[in-house]
Amino acid sequence: MATLRAIPLLVFLLLALPARAEELCFTPPHDRLCATYPEDQRDFSALFEYRVIAGAAQDPFDTFSWQAFTALNWPDTTRPGAAPASWRGFARKPQAPGPCGPRPPGTVLATPLQSDGNALIDRHARFITYETRLNPVAAAYLATLPPETETEVNFPRGESTARPASVLLKTAWRILPAPDPAYITAPGAIEIPAHMRPDGVPACAEARLGLVGMHIVTKVASGHGDHWLWSTFEHVALAPEAENAREINSLYANPLFPEGCRGPAEAPGDWLLYNPATPHAPANAPPASALWHDVAPMARSASGSALPPTQVLRCWAIFGPTRATNARWQARHAGTPLARYQLISTQWRGANPDPIFPEGELPRYLSNLTLETYVQTAPNGSCLSCHAAATTRAGAPSDFTFLLQD
């Protein structure tokens, strides 16, 4: 990435950045929802080194994220002539054939483990499941690279609809016992590894799935996107904020949560990943081991006893202006499943790296409750700083993706 201008920190001048009308669509007319994926983020000032976030700086990135989420989940994608930006047309992460075999593009081919190897168990003793996909631009570029490449990887940047961006997608899905209009849904085939089966034999489980988390990673030419823009969404009914949740700019402390994240005194609601009746249960702790059983309770220990659901809390409060952006977009999506989702934040490179901001990332900490449940309080609980370590099998930098190691 080009070196950012070395100028004094001018936080208060962020408030003077000119306001612009929120664009619902990347292409004209901008005042309506559309299925067009945003290929760049140009509404941005590169005159500052950012250390804290103000709404004027964050709003364009959050608008970009909602444009991307809308295009990927456009309501008409099941009809003929489906939107080309739909995730259903993306390629799956290249991997060895598993017990589920080939599946149609619209089927989620999932695993029951997060990228760190841990499982997440919901209130109904069912596993949350995961899938990774690449858009055609990223998939075509990846196909030119052997995993052992010693050349630095550099995915194509987006500039316009004529020069689209590389997009990487990670999704998290709950198992639905019945159709539920509160979720974006898809048929699923879940590949269960041998070490998670009581009989030691890998298996394939068919399921109806509901989207609970989505990471959208987009490489653009502007908006400090040389190191990608990281957008993360969750379903609104997952878990409440911790009683001691930190604000997005409140990061100067070590350790961040010396007592862990504490459950709120009251958290009414039908949360998927939190039990209000046990607010003092240990939060964000992975199960020691988890086996997949075909009959309820699905998640069990090695002894066959039911595993307790994972008690999840949000340790970082959603930024106020991001909440306001969510409310506007949810209102636009009223009457559709998209209205039941919220942007947690958009991470971007706002400054040169330093000891506090390893990759110059803003916000400094960002993780998804469903995809990275157990890293919220960790020093590496950041999209950019975590993926900065990604390399090919030969050790060459792999442009912030672990795809060439898997």
C-alpha positions as CSV (number, residue, x, y, z in Angstrom):
1,M,0.0,0.0,0.0
2,A,1.2,3.5,-0.7
3,T,2.6,5.3,2.4
4,L,0.0,7.4,4.0
5,R,0.8,11.1,4.4
6,A,2.8,11.9,7.5
7,I,0.8,14.8,8.9
8,P,-0.4,15.6,12.5
9,L,-3.4,13.9,13.9
10,L,-6.4,16.1,13.2
11,V,-9.2,14.3,14.9
12,F,-11.5,17.2,15.3
13,L,-11.3,18.1,11.7
14,L,-13.1,14.9,10.9
15,L,-16.2,16.6,12.0
16,A,-15.8,19.1,9.3
17,L,-15.7,16.6,6.4
18,P,-18.5,17.5,4.0
19,A,-21.7,15.5,4.5
20,R,-23.1,13.6,1.5
21,A,-26.4,12.0,0.9
22,E,-26.4,8.3,1.6
23,E,-26.2,6.3,-1.6
24,L,-28.3,3.2,-1.5
25,C,-27.0,1.9,-4.8
26,F,-23.4,2.1,-6.2
27,T,-24.6,3.0,-9.7
28,P,-27.2,5.7,-10.7
29,P,-29.8,6.2,-9.7
30,H,-28.4,6.1,-6.2
31,D,-31.6,6.7,-4.3
32,R,-32.9,3.1,-4.5
33,L,-31.9,-0.3,-3.4
34,C,-30.2,-2.4,-6.0
35,A,-28.4,-5.7,-6.7
36,T,-25.2,-3.9,-7.9
37,Y,-22.1,-4.7,-5.9
38,P,-20.1,-1.7,-4.9
39,E,-16.7,-1.9,-6.6
40,D,-15.0,1.0,-4.9
41,Q,-15.3,3.4,-2.0
42,R,-14.3,6.9,-3.1
43,D,-16.0,9.1,-0.6
44,F,-13.0,9.3,1.7
45,S,-10.3,11.8,2.6
46,A,-6.7,10.5,2.6
47,L,-5.4,13.7,4.2
48,F,-5.5,12.4,7.8
49,E,-4.0,9.6,9.8
50,Y,-6.9,8.2,11.7
51,R,-6.5,7.0,15.3
52,V,-10.1,7.3,16.4
53,I,-13.3,7.0,14.4
54,A,-15.8,9.8,13.9
55,G,-19.1,9.2,12.1
56,A,-18.1,11.4,9.2
57,A,-15.1,9.1,8.4
58,Q,-16.9,5.8,9.2
59,D,-20.3,6.4,7.5
60,P,-19.0,6.0,3.9
61,F,-17.5,2.6,4.8
62,D,-20.6,1.4,6.5
63,T,-22.7,2.5,3.5
64,F,-20.4,0.5,1.3
65,S,-20.9,-2.5,3.6
66,W,-24.7,-2.3,3.4
67,Q,-24.6,-1.9,-0.4
68,A,-22.5,-5.1,-0.5
69,F,-24.7,-7.1,1.9
70,T,-27.8,-6.0,-0.1
71,A,-26.3,-7.1,-3.4
72,L,-25.1,-10.4,-2.0
73,N,-28.5,-11.2,-0.5
74,W,-30.7,-9.5,-3.1
75,P,-34.3,-10.8,-2.5
76,D,-34.8,-11.8,-6.1
77,T,-31.8,-14.2,-6.4
78,T,-34.0,-17.3,-6.5
79,R,-35.8,-16.1,-9.7
80,P,-34.6,-16.4,-13.3
81,G,-31.9,-13.8,-14.1
82,A,-30.7,-13.7,-10.5
83,A,-28.4,-10.9,-9.5
84,P,-24.8,-11.7,-10.6
85,A,-23.5,-10.4,-7.2
86,S,-25.4,-13.1,-5.3
87,W,-23.3,-15.3,-3.0
88,R,-25.1,-18.2,-4.5
89,G,-23.1,-17.8,-7.7
90,F,-19.7,-17.6,-5.9
91,A,-17.3,-20.5,-6.0
92,R,-16.7,-22.4,-2.8
93,K,-13.2,-22.5,-1.2
94,P,-11.1,-25.1,-3.1
95,Q,-10.9,-28.2,-0.9
96,A,-10.5,-32.0,-1.2
97,P,-13.8,-33.9,-1.9
98,G,-15.6,-34.7,1.3
99,P,-18.5,-37.0,2.4
100,C,-21.2,-34.8,0.9
101,G,-19.8,-34.9,-2.6
102,P,-20.7,-32.3,-5.3
103,R,-23.6,-30.0,-4.6
104,P,-25.6,-27.3,-6.6
105,P,-24.2,-23.8,-6.2
106,G,-27.1,-22.6,-4.1
107,T,-26.4,-25.3,-1.5
108,V,-24.3,-24.3,1.5
109,L,-21.5,-26.9,1.8
110,A,-20.6,-26.3,5.5
111,T,-18.3,-27.4,8.3
112,P,-19.2,-27.4,12.0
113,L,-15.9,-25.8,13.1
114,Q,-14.7,-22.2,13.1
115,S,-11.4,-21.3,11.5
116,D,-9.6,-21.7,14.9
117,G,-10.9,-25.3,15.2
118,N,-13.6,-24.5,17.9
119,A,-17.3,-25.3,17.8
120,L,-20.2,-23.0,18.7
121,I,-23.3,-24.5,20.2
122,D,-26.6,-22.6,20.1
123,R,-29.4,-22.6,22.7
124,H,-31.0,-25.6,21.0
125,A,-27.9,-27.8,21.4
126,R,-27.3,-27.5,17.6
127,F,-24.0,-26.6,16.0
128,I,-23.4,-23.4,14.1
129,T,-21.9,-24.2,10.7
130,Y,-19.5,-22.4,8.3
131,E,-18.7,-21.9,4.6
132,T,-16.1,-19.9,2.6
133,R,-16.7,-18.6,-0.9
134,L,-14.9,-16.4,-3.5
135,N,-16.5,-14.2,-6.2
136,P,-15.6,-14.9,-9.9
137,V,-12.8,-12.3,-9.9
138,A,-11.1,-13.7,-6.8
139,A,-11.6,-17.3,-7.9
140,A,-10.2,-16.7,-11.4
141,Y,-7.1,-15.1,-9.9
142,L,-6.6,-17.9,-7.2
143,A,-6.8,-20.5,-10.0
144,T,-3.6,-19.0,-11.5
145,L,-1.6,-19.5,-8.3
146,P,-0.1,-22.7,-7.1
147,P,-0.3,-23.0,-3.2
148,E,3.5,-23.2,-3.1
149,T,4.0,-20.0,-5.0
150,E,6.9,-17.9,-3.8
151,T,5.6,-14.8,-5.5
152,E,3.8,-12.2,-3.4
153,V,0.0,-12.6,-4.0
154,N,-2.0,-9.5,-5.1
155,F,-5.7,-10.0,-5.8
156,P,-7.3,-7.6,-8.3
157,R,-8.7,-4.3,-7.0
158,G,-12.1,-3.0,-7.9
159,E,-12.5,0.4,-9.5
160,S,-15.8,0.3,-11.4
161,T,-18.4,-2.1,-12.7
162,A,-16.0,-2.6,-15.7
163,R,-13.2,-3.5,-13.3
164,P,-14.9,-5.4,-10.4
165,A,-13.3,-6.1,-7.1
166,S,-12.1,-9.4,-5.6
167,V,-14.5,-10.5,-2.9
168,L,-14.0,-13.2,-0.2
169,L,-17.0,-14.4,1.8
170,K,-17.2,-16.3,5.1
171,T,-20.7,-17.2,6.3
172,A,-22.1,-18.8,9.5
173,W,-25.4,-20.7,9.5
174,R,-27.7,-22.1,12.2
175,I,-29.7,-25.3,11.7
176,L,-33.4,-24.4,11.3
177,P,-35.9,-27.1,12.4
178,A,-38.6,-25.4,10.3
179,P,-38.9,-22.5,7.7
180,D,-38.3,-19.2,9.4
181,P,-39.0,-15.9,7.6
182,A,-36.7,-14.0,10.0
183,Y,-33.6,-15.5,8.3
184,I,-32.0,-15.6,4.9
185,T,-32.1,-19.3,4.2
186,A,-30.5,-22.0,2.1
187,P,-30.4,-25.8,1.8
188,G,-27.3,-27.1,3.5
189,A,-25.0,-30.1,3.4
190,I,-22.7,-30.3,6.5
191,E,-19.5,-32.3,6.3
192,I,-18.8,-33.7,9.7
193,P,-15.1,-34.7,10.2
194,A,-14.3,-38.1,11.7
195,H,-13.0,-36.8,15.0
196,M,-16.4,-35.2,15.7
197,R,-18.4,-38.4,15.1
198,P,-19.1,-40.9,17.9
199,D,-18.3,-43.8,15.5
200,G,-15.1,-42.1,14.1
201,V,-16.5,-42.1,10.6
202,P,-17.0,-38.8,8.6
203,A,-20.6,-38.1,7.6
204,C,-22.8,-35.7,5.7
205,A,-25.9,-34.1,7.3
206,E,-28.6,-32.5,5.3
207,A,-30.2,-29.4,6.9
208,R,-32.2,-26.3,6.4
209,L,-29.9,-23.4,7.2
210,G,-30.5,-19.8,8.4
211,L,-27.8,-17.2,8.0
212,V,-26.5,-15.8,11.3
213,G,-23.1,-14.2,10.3
214,M,-21.4,-12.9,7.2
215,H,-17.9,-11.6,6.7
216,I,-17.5,-9.6,3.4
217,V,-13.9,-8.8,2.4
218,T,-13.6,-6.6,-0.6
219,K,-10.4,-5.3,-2.3
220,V,-10.9,-1.9,-3.8
221,A,-8.6,0.7,-5.4
222,S,-9.7,3.7,-3.3
223,G,-10.7,4.3,0.3
224,H,-7.5,2.8,1.7
225,G,-8.7,-0.6,0.3
226,D,-5.2,-1.8,-0.7
227,H,-5.5,-4.1,2.4
228,W,-9.1,-4.9,1.7
229,L,-12.3,-3.5,3.3
230,W,-13.7,-5.8,6.0
231,S,-17.4,-5.8,6.6
232,T,-19.1,-8.1,9.2
233,F,-22.8,-8.7,9.7
234,E,-24.8,-10.6,12.2
235,H,-28.4,-11.6,12.8
236,V,-30.0,-9.2,15.4
237,A,-31.1,-12.0,17.7
238,L,-27.8,-13.6,18.7
239,A,-26.6,-12.2,22.0
240,P,-26.7,-9.0,24.1
241,E,-24.0,-6.5,24.9
242,A,-21.9,-7.3,28.0
243,E,-22.5,-5.1,31.0
244,N,-18.9,-3.9,30.7
245,A,-18.8,-3.7,26.9
246,R,-16.2,-1.2,25.7
247,E,-16.8,1.6,23.2
248,I,-15.2,1.3,19.8
249,N,-12.7,4.1,20.5
250,S,-12.0,3.0,24.1
251,L,-9.0,0.7,23.5
252,Y,-6.1,2.0,25.5
253,A,-6.1,-0.6,28.3
254,N,-4.0,-3.7,28.9
255,P,-5.6,-6.2,29.4
256,L,-8.8,-5.0,27.7
257,F,-11.2,-7.1,29.9
258,P,-9.3,-8.1,33.0
259,E,-12.5,-9.7,34.5
260,G,-13.8,-10.9,31.2
261,C,-17.1,-9.9,29.7
262,R,-20.0,-9.8,32.2
263,G,-23.6,-10.6,31.5
264,P,-26.1,-7.7,31.8
265,A,-28.5,-7.7,34.7
266,E,-31.4,-8.0,32.3
267,A,-31.3,-9.1,28.7
268,P,-34.9,-10.0,27.7
269,G,-35.3,-11.7,24.4
270,D,-35.1,-15.0,22.6
271,W,-31.4,-15.0,22.0
272,L,-29.9,-17.8,19.9
273,L,-26.5,-17.7,21.7
274,Y,-27.3,-16.4,25.2
275,N,-29.4,-17.6,28.1
276,P,-30.7,-14.7,30.1
277,A,-31.5,-17.0,33.0
278,T,-27.7,-17.7,33.6
279,P,-26.1,-14.2,33.3
280,H,-23.1,-15.2,35.4
281,A,-22.2,-18.3,33.3
282,P,-18.7,-18.1,31.8
283,A,-19.0,-16.1,28.6
284,N,-17.3,-16.7,25.2
285,A,-15.6,-20.0,26.3
286,P,-15.2,-22.8,23.7
287,P,-16.4,-26.3,24.5
288,A,-13.5,-28.6,25.4
289,S,-14.7,-31.2,22.9
290,A,-17.9,-31.6,20.9
291,L,-19.3,-34.6,19.1
292,W,-22.0,-34.5,16.5
293,H,-24.9,-36.8,17.1
294,D,-27.7,-37.4,14.6
295,V,-30.5,-37.2,17.3
296,A,-31.1,-34.6,19.9
297,P,-29.3,-33.4,21.8
298,M,-27.0,-33.0,18.8
299,A,-23.9,-31.6,20.6
300,R,-22.5,-34.0,23.1
301,S,-19.3,-34.7,25.1
302,A,-17.1,-37.8,24.6
303,S,-19.1,-39.5,27.3
304,G,-22.4,-38.9,25.4
305,S,-23.8,-36.3,27.8
306,A,-25.4,-33.2,26.4
307,L,-23.0,-30.2,26.1
308,P,-24.2,-26.9,27.5
309,P,-24.9,-24.2,25.0
310,T,-22.2,-21.6,24.4
311,Q,-22.9,-18.4,26.5
312,V,-22.0,-15.6,24.1
313,L,-21.8,-11.9,24.9
314,R,-20.8,-8.9,22.7
315,C,-17.7,-7.4,24.4
316,W,-17.4,-4.4,22.0
317,A,-20.4,-2.0,21.7
318,I,-21.5,-1.2,18.1
319,F,-20.4,2.4,17.2
320,G,-23.3,4.9,17.5
321,P,-23.2,6.1,13.9
322,T,-23.1,2.5,12.7
323,R,-26.3,1.8,14.7
324,A,-27.9,4.8,13.0
325,T,-26.8,3.5,9.6
326,N,-28.2,0.1,10.5
327,A,-31.6,1.6,11.4
328,R,-31.9,3.4,8.1
329,W,-31.0,0.3,6.0
330,Q,-33.2,-2.0,8.1
331,A,-36.1,0.4,7.5
332,R,-35.4,0.2,3.7
333,H,-35.5,-3.6,3.9
334,A,-38.7,-3.7,6.0
335,G,-40.7,-6.8,5.2
336,T,-37.7,-8.8,4.0
337,P,-35.3,-11.0,6.0
338,L,-32.5,-8.5,5.4
339,A,-34.2,-6.2,8.0
340,R,-33.2,-8.7,10.6
341,Y,-29.5,-8.2,10.2
342,Q,-27.1,-5.6,11.5
343,L,-23.6,-4.4,10.5
344,I,-21.2,-4.7,13.4
345,S,-18.6,-2.5,11.7
346,T,-16.4,-2.0,8.7
347,Q,-12.7,-2.2,9.2
348,W,-10.2,-0.3,7.0
349,R,-6.6,0.9,7.1
350,G,-6.7,4.4,8.4
351,A,-3.1,5.0,9.2
352,N,0.4,3.7,9.1
353,P,1.1,0.7,11.4
354,D,2.4,1.3,14.9
355,P,2.6,-0.7,18.1
356,I,-1.0,0.0,19.1
357,F,-2.5,-0.4,15.6
358,P,-0.5,-3.2,14.1
359,E,-1.9,-2.7,10.6
360,G,-3.2,0.8,11.0
361,E,-6.7,-0.7,11.2
362,L,-9.9,1.1,12.3
363,P,-11.7,0.2,14.3
364,R,-8.8,-1.4,16.1
365,Y,-10.8,-4.4,17.3
366,L,-13.5,-6.2,15.2
367,S,-14.8,-9.7,15.4
368,N,-18.0,-11.6,14.6
369,L,-19.9,-13.3,17.3
370,T,-20.6,-16.3,15.1
371,L,-17.3,-16.6,13.2
372,E,-14.8,-15.5,15.8
373,T,-16.6,-16.1,19.0
374,Y,-13.5,-16.6,21.2
375,V,-11.2,-13.8,20.1
376,Q,-13.1,-10.6,21.2
377,T,-10.9,-10.0,24.2
378,A,-7.6,-11.1,22.5
379,P,-4.9,-8.7,21.3
380,N,-5.2,-10.2,17.8
381,G,-9.0,-9.7,17.8
382,S,-8.8,-7.8,14.5
383,C,-9.5,-8.8,10.9
384,L,-6.5,-7.0,9.4
385,S,-3.9,-7.8,12.1
386,C,-4.9,-11.5,12.1
387,H,-4.9,-11.9,8.4
388,A,-1.7,-9.9,7.9
389,A,0.2,-13.1,8.9
390,A,-1.3,-15.1,6.0
391,T,1.2,-16.7,3.7
392,T,1.4,-19.3,0.9
393,R,2.7,-22.7,1.7
394,A,6.1,-21.5,0.6
395,G,5.9,-18.6,3.1
396,A,5.2,-15.7,0.6
397,P,2.7,-13.1,1.7
398,S,-0.7,-14.2,0.4
399,D,-2.6,-10.8,0.5
400,F,-4.4,-11.3,3.8
401,T,-6.0,-14.6,2.9
402,F,-5.3,-18.1,4.3
403,L,-6.7,-19.8,1.2
404,L,-3.2,-20.7,-0.1
405,Q,-2.4,-22.4,3.2
406,D,-5.5,-24.5,3.5
